[in-house]
Amino acid sequence: MDVPHSQVFFPSSFPELFSAWARFPGAVPFSGGTSLLGSSGSSALPMLPKNILSLDRIEDLKRITRTERYLEIGAMVNLNEIISLGKIIPGALSKTLKGIAGPQVRNLATIGGNICGVGKNGGGSDAAAPMTALDARYELRTLAQSRWISALRFSAFDASALAPQEILTRIRIPLEHWNYTVCRKFHSGDLGGGTGGVMVFIAKTEKNLLTDIRVVFAGACLLRDKNSEAFLEGRKLPLDRKDAVHYRELWENYLSGMAKPEPFLKAKLVNSIESCVLGLAD
Ligand SMILES: Cc1cc2nc3c(=O)[nH]c(=O)nc-3n(C[C@H](O)[C@H](O)[C@H](O)COP(=O)(O)OP(=O)(O)OC[C@H]3O[C@@H](n4cnc5c(N)ncnc54)[C@H](O)[C@@H]3O)c2cc1C
């Protein structure tokens, strides 16, 4: 029997979704569509994938739940809904999400689409920075199984991040108190057209001790240097300036071994990290 060439499916459950996907293996998940519609290049009409699996009617993907230790957000929750949760969500996440596009796009754009999508300029997953810094975990699901993966191990740039016919279903974010949060966005326009990104710097203090520090960059790659974090953890506050400067050097060394981001952005990133860490020094 002949089948129509272009179709949009609106499954309302996971079995329906995976059954449509099995029949049309080349079909593409569609959440808010802001990335998919925006990837049409210069053509007047967006070039959408031939077969689309809209995730809009799967209620399980729209849930937000909270326990004492975690916040769980369904992949289909839009960015403005997350921002409107207010103080429940860690500052690093709300600040980053507020920096994505404008309010209209944020009403459509979903957190799942942000994490799984890669923009046409090679960037476009800003939420990966706070998610990685906060040690979030992602639930991925196929017809046969579901699995959890840390945000650090999941990279939308890696074609194998999602297995064939696998979707991101929810995100689990530990709820911890971070005393110091800085988010910095590097716009591609300020970089002579290069791919921009987001840096998140968070630190936790107890009395006069720095108990935890995490710095993550998400842009054309996802970077977190656990070695430099270990160097500062447990140090007294305010930090000795020499330690702060050494921290900058550790990041410089770490970045020198990385192919991305491009050198100009690497230099901007190191300067930002230095100014953040000096904020903890005397
Ligand atoms: C004007 C404008 C400005 C933007 N600015 C920014 C910005 O500053 N920072 C930024 O990070 N992004 C930006 N974007 C890119 C994009 O809008 C966001 O990344 C958005 O969050 C994508 O979400 P979506 O729901 O629209 O994804 P969609 O476009 O629906 O999907 C994006 C990709 O992810 C896949 N996908 C979607 N959901 C899932 C899922 N649950 N499981 C598996 N795969 C899935 C889709 O198949 C597709 O490949 C911008 C876009 C526009 C149009």
The ligand as an SDF file (V2000), in Angstrom:
LIG
                    3D

 53 58  0  0  0  0  0  0  0  0999 V2000
   15.1770   34.0870   17.3490 C   0  0  0  0  0  0  0  0  0  0  0  0
   15.8080   32.8910   18.0190 C   0  0  0  0  0  0  0  0  0  0  0  0
   16.7680   33.0850   18.9920 C   0  0  0  0  0  0  0  0  0  0  0  0
   17.3510   31.9930   19.6340 C   0  0  0  0  0  0  0  0  0  0  0  0
   18.2670   32.2220   20.6230 N   0  0  0  0  0  0  0  0  0  0  0  0
   18.7970   31.1860   21.2870 C   0  0  0  0  0  0  0  0  0  0  0  0
   19.7230   31.4210   22.3580 C   0  0  0  0  0  0  0  0  0  0  0  0
   20.0450   32.5450   22.7100 O   0  0  0  0  0  0  0  0  0  0  0  0
   20.2230   30.3330   22.9870 N   0  0  0  0  0  0  0  0  0  0  0  0
   19.8950   29.0600   22.6480 C   0  0  0  0  0  0  0  0  0  0  0  0
   20.3700   28.1210   23.2870 O   0  0  0  0  0  0  0  0  0  0  0  0
   19.0490   28.8130   21.6170 N   0  0  0  0  0  0  0  0  0  0  0  0
   18.4970   29.8310   20.9350 C   0  0  0  0  0  0  0  0  0  0  0  0
   17.6270   29.6010   19.8960 N   0  0  0  0  0  0  0  0  0  0  0  0
   17.4420   28.2080   19.4240 C   0  0  0  0  0  0  0  0  0  0  0  0
   16.1340   27.5200   19.9270 C   0  0  0  0  0  0  0  0  0  0  0  0
   15.0360   28.3510   19.8790 O   0  0  0  0  0  0  0  0  0  0  0  0
   16.2270   27.0070   21.3670 C   0  0  0  0  0  0  0  0  0  0  0  0
   17.3710   26.2140   21.4990 O   0  0  0  0  0  0  0  0  0  0  0  0
   14.9840   26.2380   21.7970 C   0  0  0  0  0  0  0  0  0  0  0  0
   15.0380   25.9840   23.1730 O   0  0  0  0  0  0  0  0  0  0  0  0
   14.7440   24.9550   21.0230 C   0  0  0  0  0  0  0  0  0  0  0  0
   13.5870   24.3490   21.5730 O   0  0  0  0  0  0  0  0  0  0  0  0
   12.3600   23.8830   20.6840 P   0  0  0  0  0  0  0  0  0  0  0  0
   11.3680   23.2980   21.6260 O   0  0  0  0  0  0  0  0  0  0  0  0
   11.8640   24.9960   19.8410 O   0  0  0  0  0  0  0  0  0  0  0  0
   13.0760   22.7630   19.8110 O   0  0  0  0  0  0  0  0  0  0  0  0
   12.6920   22.1850   18.3610 P   0  0  0  0  0  0  0  0  0  0  0  0
   12.9940   23.2060   17.3210 O   0  0  0  0  0  0  0  0  0  0  0  0
   11.3280   21.6100   18.3490 O   0  0  0  0  0  0  0  0  0  0  0  0
   13.7560   20.9800   18.2900 O   0  0  0  0  0  0  0  0  0  0  0  0
   15.1350   21.2050   18.2800 C   0  0  0  0  0  0  0  0  0  0  0  0
   15.8550   19.8800   18.0040 C   0  0  0  0  0  0  0  0  0  0  0  0
   15.7640   19.0210   19.1170 O   0  0  0  0  0  0  0  0  0  0  0  0
   15.0640   17.8010   18.7850 C   0  0  0  0  0  0  0  0  0  0  0  0
   14.1790   17.5450   19.9350 N   0  0  0  0  0  0  0  0  0  0  0  0
   13.2580   18.3730   20.4410 C   0  0  0  0  0  0  0  0  0  0  0  0
   12.7280   17.8660   21.5650 N   0  0  0  0  0  0  0  0  0  0  0  0
   13.3290   16.6720   21.7540 C   0  0  0  0  0  0  0  0  0  0  0  0
   13.2060   15.6520   22.7580 C   0  0  0  0  0  0  0  0  0  0  0  0
   12.3730   15.7600   23.7990 N   0  0  0  0  0  0  0  0  0  0  0  0
   13.9930   14.5500   22.6470 N   0  0  0  0  0  0  0  0  0  0  0  0
   14.8480   14.4190   21.5930 C   0  0  0  0  0  0  0  0  0  0  0  0
   15.0150   15.3460   20.6290 N   0  0  0  0  0  0  0  0  0  0  0  0
   14.2610   16.4580   20.7120 C   0  0  0  0  0  0  0  0  0  0  0  0
   14.3230   18.0940   17.4940 C   0  0  0  0  0  0  0  0  0  0  0  0
   14.1630   16.9280   16.7060 O   0  0  0  0  0  0  0  0  0  0  0  0
   15.2660   19.0960   16.8410 C   0  0  0  0  0  0  0  0  0  0  0  0
   16.3310   18.4090   16.2110 O   0  0  0  0  0  0  0  0  0  0  0  0
   17.0130   30.6660   19.2460 C   0  0  0  0  0  0  0  0  0  0  0  0
   16.0460   30.4880   18.2530 C   0  0  0  0  0  0  0  0  0  0  0  0
   15.4500   31.5600   17.6360 C   0  0  0  0  0  0  0  0  0  0  0  0
   14.4020   31.3180   16.5810 C   0  0  0  0  0  0  0  0  0  0  0  0
  1  2  1  0
  2  3  1  0
  2 52  2  0
  3  4  2  0
  4  5  1  0
  4 50  1  0
  5  6  2  0
  6  7  1  0
  6 13  1  0
  7  8  2  0
  7  9  1  0
  9 10  1  0
 10 11  2  0
 10 12  1  0
 12 13  2  0
 13 14  1  0
 14 15  1  0
 14 50  1  0
 15 16  1  0
 16 17  1  0
 16 18  1  0
 18 19  1  0
 18 20  1  0
 20 21  1  0
 20 22  1  0
 22 23  1  0
 23 24  1  0
 24 25  2  0
 24 26  1  0
 24 27  1  0
 27 28  1  0
 28 29  2  0
 28 30  1  0
 28 31  1  0
 31 32  1  0
 32 33  1  0
 33 34  1  0
 33 48  1  0
 34 35  1  0
 35 36  1  0
 35 46  1  0
 36 37  1  0
 36 45  1  0
 37 38  2  0
 38 39  1  0
 39 40  1  0
 39 45  2  0
 40 41  1  0
 40 42  2  0
 42 43  1  0
 43 44  2  0
 44 45  1  0
 46 47  1  0
 46 48  1  0
 48 49  1  0
 50 51  2  0
 51 52  1  0
 52 53  1  0
M  END
$$$$
